[in-house]
């Protein structure tokens, strides 16, 4: 009977160990920069009129881009 208890205790310990989560550390984490910083140089994927590193230019570009996705402004409805 003691052997049964040992086996049950071992199964319970393994079951509880499987439910734990490893600690997540930021050892390999790269810090993000600001969205408006963008790439160091303009490329084919850079929107025209946007200057990398210029926050005001980035905000203007994002505002223009979002207005183009607005159904009311696209349809001309007021």
N, C-alpha and C positions, 0 to 999 in steps of 0.2 A: 504494500500500500504506500510506503514511503517513496518507492520508485515512481509511482504514478504522480505523486505530488511534485516530485522533482521535475518530471517531464512537463507537467502542466505549468509550473513556474517558469521553466525555460521557454516554453511556447509563449507565455504571457509577456515575458521580457523581450523576446524577439518581436512580438506584435507591437509592443509599446515603442520599441526602438525604431520600427519602421514608420511610425507616425510622426517622428520628430523631423524638424527641418534644420538643415545646416545653416549656420549664420552666413548672411550675405555681406561680403565686404566690398569696398570700392577699390580694391587693389589694382584692378585692370580697367578702371573707369576713366574715360577721357572727359574732361570738363567741357561742357558746351559753351559756345560763344553766343553772342547776340545774333538774332536772325538777320539783322540788317548788315552785318559784317560781310557775309557771303564769301565767295572765293576771292583770292588775292588779285586775280585778273579777270576781266570780262571774257566770257566764252560764248559759244553758239547757243548755250542754254540760258544766257543772261538776257533778261527783258530789255528792250531798247528804252532808253531814258532813265534807267536805274544805274546809279553809281555805287559800286561796292564800298561799304564803310560809311555811307551817308544816310543817317537815320531818317531825315526829312524826305529824301528822295525815295527811300524804301516805303515809308508810310503813304506817300502820294501814289506810288505804283500799286500798292496793295489796295488802296481805296478805289483807284480806277479799275483794277481787276475785279473787285467785288461788285462794283456797280454794273459791270458787264454781265454778271451772273444774276442780277436782280430782274425778275420777270416783268415787274411794272415798268422799269426804265427801258427794257428791251422792246416791250410791246407799245411803248409810247403812251401808256395810260397815265392819267393824272388823277 
